[in-house]
Amino acid sequence: MPTLGFGVFQVADEQTEQVVTDALAAGYRAIDTAASYGNEEAVGRAIAASGIPRQELFITTKMWIQHTGEDTARREFDKSLKKLGLDYLDLYLIHQPMGDYYSSWHAMQKLTGEGLAKAIGVSNFYPDRLVDLITHNDIVPAVNQIETHPFFQRHADQEIMRGYGVQIESWGPFAGGKNDLFTNPTLTEIGDAHGKSVAQVVLRWLTQRDVVVIPKSVRPDRMSQNLAIFDFDLSDDEMAGIAALDTGKSMFFDHRDPEMVKWLGGRRVD
Ligand SMILES: NC(=O)c1ccc[n+]([C@@H]2O[C@H](COP(=O)([O-])OP(=O)(O)OC[C@H]3O[C@@H](n4cnc5c(N)ncnc54)[C@H](OP(=O)(O)O)[C@@H]3O)[C@@H](O)[C@H]2O)c1
């Protein structure tokens, strides 16, 4: 899969077609969406209008908790595919480790057999849930998309995933700007040394760690900036400086918090 893609979480449906059109024009070829983002149709319109050959694109979407289960997962996959205007997906993810996701996984394994999903994976799985899913199924998730940024670095989780051949993919690479990430002194100093922005330093740090990234921006200048990260390298000292920023905690919420599990489980997306 491409190391660097583009995410469309919290991009309003009416804005998404233009934003994805701009991202494809900037050079992105991997797009990450989800049924729960409510913008799959707009992503699909932008893909169709772009004229880019399908095989050059890498499209990911995700199944929401409400639709877990074997039959419902299959129906939901078909719905997402139709909304996106595609005849196969490059990557289909279980969005959260909640609900009847074992049954979903059975359905998803069949989708790969039929060639309808080139790869299947998961999101927001802590290592215990990931290893359990792997232990009791045939296909190992290709990807686990998890919150990963300078304040929540996931080194130990990444090592476990590496051991099972699961690719780590970062969501929220900039921690959504929380904890003053864009003015962090360590990141700013490293950026200044390379003539790069804090955002570029963060994306370079992640990709240098073999973490796949899917930054989101609605601004074309930032889309281009976030792509220009492969013309410099961070030194071991710089990597160590960033490693020291880890708090080991989420900047958003804990997927193992019972109140959050209850809230997410009750969230309806259509
Ligand atoms: N699986 C999951 O549960 C999950 C959860 C969250 C996200 N995701 C995926 O991960 C993708 C990325 O995460 P995210 O969108 O939450 O957060 P993010 O990429 O960490 O941060 C996006 C924020 O950073 C700003 N930004 C982007 N580039 C910038 C730059 N070069 N300089 C300064 N500011 C910049 C954006 O503002 P502007 O748009 O105004 O530029 C936006 O406010 C999502 O779009 C989605 O596809 C998945």
The ligand as an SDF file (V2000), in Angstrom:
LIG
                    3D

 48 52  0  0  0  0  0  0  0  0999 V2000
   -9.8850    4.8290   12.1700 N   0  0  0  0  0  0  0  0  0  0  0  0
  -10.2450    5.8320   12.9350 C   0  0  0  0  0  0  0  0  0  0  0  0
  -10.9240    5.6550   13.9600 O   0  0  0  0  0  0  0  0  0  0  0  0
   -9.8440    7.2180   12.5390 C   0  0  0  0  0  0  0  0  0  0  0  0
  -10.0070    8.2820   13.4520 C   0  0  0  0  0  0  0  0  0  0  0  0
   -9.6090    9.5490   13.0450 C   0  0  0  0  0  0  0  0  0  0  0  0
   -9.0670    9.7310   11.7830 C   0  0  0  0  0  0  0  0  0  0  0  0
   -8.9260    8.6850   10.9080 N   0  0  0  0  0  0  0  0  0  0  0  0
   -8.3310    8.8490    9.5480 C   0  0  0  0  0  0  0  0  0  0  0  0
   -7.0620    9.5030    9.6740 O   0  0  0  0  0  0  0  0  0  0  0  0
   -7.0780   10.6990    8.8830 C   0  0  0  0  0  0  0  0  0  0  0  0
   -6.1730   11.7380    9.5200 C   0  0  0  0  0  0  0  0  0  0  0  0
   -6.5830   12.0290   10.8310 O   0  0  0  0  0  0  0  0  0  0  0  0
   -7.3350   13.3800   11.2610 P   0  0  0  0  0  0  0  0  0  0  0  0
   -7.9840   13.9710   10.0620 O   0  0  0  0  0  0  0  0  0  0  0  0
   -8.2090   13.0790   12.4160 O   0  0  0  0  0  0  0  0  0  0  0  0
   -6.2560   14.3060   11.8640 O   0  0  0  0  0  0  0  0  0  0  0  0
   -4.8410   14.9220   11.4660 P   0  0  0  0  0  0  0  0  0  0  0  0
   -4.4830   14.5170   10.0770 O   0  0  0  0  0  0  0  0  0  0  0  0
   -3.9510   14.6320   12.6080 O   0  0  0  0  0  0  0  0  0  0  0  0
   -5.0830   16.4630   11.5480 O   0  0  0  0  0  0  0  0  0  0  0  0
   -5.8690   17.1450   10.6790 C   0  0  0  0  0  0  0  0  0  0  0  0
   -5.7910   18.6030   11.1120 C   0  0  0  0  0  0  0  0  0  0  0  0
   -4.4940   19.1260   10.8140 O   0  0  0  0  0  0  0  0  0  0  0  0
   -4.6200   20.2730    9.9870 C   0  0  0  0  0  0  0  0  0  0  0  0
   -3.4860   20.2250    9.0410 N   0  0  0  0  0  0  0  0  0  0  0  0
   -3.2870   19.3340    8.0410 C   0  0  0  0  0  0  0  0  0  0  0  0
   -2.1240   19.5680    7.4110 N   0  0  0  0  0  0  0  0  0  0  0  0
   -1.5680   20.6320    8.0260 C   0  0  0  0  0  0  0  0  0  0  0  0
   -0.3580   21.3490    7.8260 C   0  0  0  0  0  0  0  0  0  0  0  0
    0.5230   20.9960    6.8870 N   0  0  0  0  0  0  0  0  0  0  0  0
   -0.1160   22.4020    8.6490 N   0  0  0  0  0  0  0  0  0  0  0  0
   -0.9810   22.7590    9.6190 C   0  0  0  0  0  0  0  0  0  0  0  0
   -2.1430   22.1190    9.8500 N   0  0  0  0  0  0  0  0  0  0  0  0
   -2.4280   21.0540    9.0710 C   0  0  0  0  0  0  0  0  0  0  0  0
   -5.9570   20.1420    9.3230 C   0  0  0  0  0  0  0  0  0  0  0  0
   -6.5270   21.4070    9.0730 O   0  0  0  0  0  0  0  0  0  0  0  0
   -7.0450   21.8650    7.6050 P   0  0  0  0  0  0  0  0  0  0  0  0
   -7.9220   20.7500    7.0900 O   0  0  0  0  0  0  0  0  0  0  0  0
   -7.7850   23.1260    7.8880 O   0  0  0  0  0  0  0  0  0  0  0  0
   -5.8020   22.0450    6.7890 O   0  0  0  0  0  0  0  0  0  0  0  0
   -6.7940   19.4240   10.3930 C   0  0  0  0  0  0  0  0  0  0  0  0
   -7.2910   20.3650   11.3290 O   0  0  0  0  0  0  0  0  0  0  0  0
   -8.5610   11.0620    8.8610 C   0  0  0  0  0  0  0  0  0  0  0  0
   -8.8900   11.9880    7.8660 O   0  0  0  0  0  0  0  0  0  0  0  0
   -9.1950    9.7050    8.6560 C   0  0  0  0  0  0  0  0  0  0  0  0
   -9.1180    9.3020    7.3020 O   0  0  0  0  0  0  0  0  0  0  0  0
   -9.3100    7.4340   11.2860 C   0  0  0  0  0  0  0  0  0  0  0  0
  1  2  1  0
  2  3  2  0
  2  4  1  0
  4  5  1  0
  4 48  2  0
  5  6  2  0
  6  7  1  0
  7  8  2  0
  8  9  1  0
  8 48  1  0
  9 10  1  0
  9 46  1  0
 10 11  1  0
 11 12  1  0
 11 44  1  0
 12 13  1  0
 13 14  1  0
 14 15  2  0
 14 16  1  0
 14 17  1  0
 17 18  1  0
 18 19  2  0
 18 20  1  0
 18 21  1  0
 21 22  1  0
 22 23  1  0
 23 24  1  0
 23 42  1  0
 24 25  1  0
 25 26  1  0
 25 36  1  0
 26 27  1  0
 26 35  1  0
 27 28  2  0
 28 29  1  0
 29 30  1  0
 29 35  2  0
 30 31  1  0
 30 32  2  0
 32 33  1  0
 33 34  2  0
 34 35  1  0
 36 37  1  0
 36 42  1  0
 37 38  1  0
 38 39  2  0
 38 40  1  0
 38 41  1  0
 42 43  1  0
 44 45  1  0
 44 46  1  0
 46 47  1  0
M  CHG  2   8   1  16  -1
M  END
$$$$
